[in-house]
């Protein structure tokens, strides 16, 4: 938890609520242990102290804006770089109104991941922050891991730490790293097709169809998801490997030009499936073919919402 | 009660004295999580992990289970033969969870043959929790880290050894022939139990069934539902959640009917064919979840349907903690 960012967020929220510019502020709050974060909905300036800037905050708060689609609420929202990209994407798809939104953008230094912590340290019973490191009590004993090592793949790949859209920005600007962040995907592409197939199928077959990935994602906002439709039935409901792969593949396709790589899906998965391999590959395809990255340019139309004569179409048979 | 210096002796005895190829299912590390899986040997058992990331309910009530096949108008029973198994090293909360499932699936009017056959053919070997985890709250829901009820055999780790109790007739038969002398003085266990219970966070849920009943129209539900994203993770990791959905899948005239785990927090859970949904909002769905566990179940069956394992709070993407919520309900004033 960063004290400086926490204080700035609280101050902005307090000002907004006191001036009655918004009805509520959606932000991060403390969970039941230092590694846990809960979304909080603050509607009173006196409760602004409930807001924090978390260490483990891979929840995309833009998800909650969809609840207010058909209400009159004026909403303040604490948004890291990727959350603001989601907000842009939702605005483009007419899911929310800009004039009812006040965005407290945060220059996000990156988040830590509980999934990565589990990979690095094992089954964690208790955790303690030691500044630049975390000390974990695990079933196999004590382990100390640096914050840098606890970053999820999406924060490592991130090149949009600054909010792309905001009404006020908190935190110091962050220098974007070199490269486009897709090196890990290109590295994966070098593997042989059977190797890639085997890896992806082993990940997909672990799915238990709880739909936490879909529910954690602001972009997965269809009124009725194709897996829930029973007439006609697009995919069977059980745990057959093919059905699991179809669910994950179609979810990925539906994210084309829309996924902002916030990592909320992967962090929410109770089985720890590497979902971002699929969506990040899709993001790279969209970037290379259409020069588009979701939610980065508030003016640009998403590729699925537009047509240009010179759109690449060699992949259409 | 008998005393063993090496727990492997009990494991080996059970492996030898059960019908050939009886799987012993215990916690096993797979990837970086722990699941109840058939163990190839005693050494494969993750003895130092308290709780699996998922409960053992999958073994009695599989996540995806074929009920029967059909061909044109003809029904063909599911041919899968259910064999006896040993469920090894199950903690008291999970054993209580199995008990709650049994209450549900073994009623006078309705008996679930699929569940019951598995239940009857399972030997449950329980294990006391000497070191409960943060987030455990079994003692607030009538449980205890040393509760042996529901197990066939129960293991109490003591200084450098293990006390083994045959709780049921089935358990007695299973340890018969284990050539160890009886231990008469087990007074130490009472102190051990208190020591373990003291490590567990306490909540006061006394009178919660009635309190919740008075809160049907409360705005409490809007408040607790607000962070929930409506995924089914809590229900899937829960040892006692037992709701399922039934589906047919067919090709031409052949097909099968199966059931899969479901969750009351899904929007489609109560969606009717007409398109009407009696629980259209997240707050109504959360009211169902909390009331089912802390009000309806206690009223009908006389016990909570939450066993205090804390898995839901640990697995929840937004850290909703059912114990905290139930406590908040107790304190809630309109």
Interface residues (C-beta under 8 A of the other chain):
Chain A: X31 X32 X33 X36 X37 X38 X39 X40 X41 X59 X63 X118 X119 X122 X123 X125 X126 X139 X140 X206 X208 X209 X210 X211 X212 X214 X215 X216 X228 X233 X236 X237 X238 X239 X240 X264 X267 X268 X270 X271 X272
Chain B: X31 X32 X33 X34 X46 X48 X49 X50 X53 X54 X63 X64 X133 X134 X135 X226 X227 X229 X230 X231 X232 X233 X236 X237 X245 X247 X249 X258 X260 X263 X266 X268 X313 X315 X317 X318 X319 X320 X321 X324
